[in-house]
Amino acid sequence: MEQKINAYDNVLDLVGNTPLIKLSKIAKNFKGNFYAKVEAFNPGHSTKDRIALYIIEQAEKKGILKPGDTIVETTSGNTGFSVAMVSIIKGYDCILAVSSKSSKDKIDMLRAMGAKVYVCPAHVKADDPRSYYQVAKRIHEEMKGSVYINQYFNELNMDAHYNSTGPEIWKQTAGKITHLIACSGTGGTISGTSKFLKEQNPNIKIIGVDAYGSVLKKYHETREFDSNEIYPYRIEGLGKNLIPTATDFDLIDKFVKVTDEESAHTARDISRTEGMFVGYTSGAAWQAIKQLEIEGEFDEHSNVVVIFPDHGSRYMSKIYSDDWMNEQGFFDSVNTEEECKIEH
Ligand code: PMP
């Protein structure tokens, strides 16, 4: 019998269906079982492939997009990469307005993927005409035949995860998941995944991870926007200085805040301990679990799923650079034995 060539049509066939990997080493002294949903296995190396593909295909279905049209987005980098990747395969132009807080690696990478990139100041208010939101909005309004992904205010962001991440985790855990821990930026991942999981079992506890310097946790607790919570922080993609409508706060049971320093050390620990080269927010998510473990959140029956959103290669000039860590003062109060070891 003639053998068929076994190949994918293009990289987009590989979006989603990421593996769930048991964390046995880093969690060895914790009660319960811990599993990482490793989103770096997407072809664009992050969870954002899911929303880029889903939102663009929804626009195609509605007849909004035709070949040669332009996709516009604001992004901390990952969504930009994913939108650029989907645009290449589907024949669209890609324009990205990014925050100056994004790592140089990410910006260079977006340009390498054929995107036109505008770098906008990070520490201006969202309604400032220089902010990346306003820049993207203006480009979209001025450009005919463009689609604005608008991930912070687009409910399709949540739907992408409702239709993929949620069902995948439910199936992979055979319905035995008890906790989901996920960083919240746009909130699309946590809200969409939570919606699906809570429909299956409303007792699954959904815990969001927020940064010090972000308004999300306080908003969740008070339903009030408190600008006093806002100050600059280092972690990219996590937390926010506004309330994204892509987040459904009712679907999140609680938020945990984590620091830049502990999250950076924790990401480095995961890489060294589990052999998974993870991004900064994966460190943040695991840092939240460490804090929750101390609070007694888990017991021996817990099956905890943590989302690791992207790959460590995007942070070579940040958390994986000792010089950068030093510049931040992150080695000043060294808290891991490994960092203190003297080489003989
Ligand atoms: N981690 C990273 C690295 C991200 O880029 C993002 C997206 N901003 C998140 C976590 C949070 O995901 P979401 O936007 O779906 O809340």
Boltz pocket constraint, residues with backbone or C-beta under 6 A from the ligand:
constraints:
  - pocket:
      binder: B
      contacts: [[A, 76], [A, 78], [A, 79], [A, 183], [A, 184], [A, 185], [A, 186], [A, 187], [A, 188], [A, 189], [A, 190], [A, 236], [A, 237], [A, 238], [A, 279], [A, 281], [A, 282], [A, 309], [A, 310]]
      max_distance: 6.0
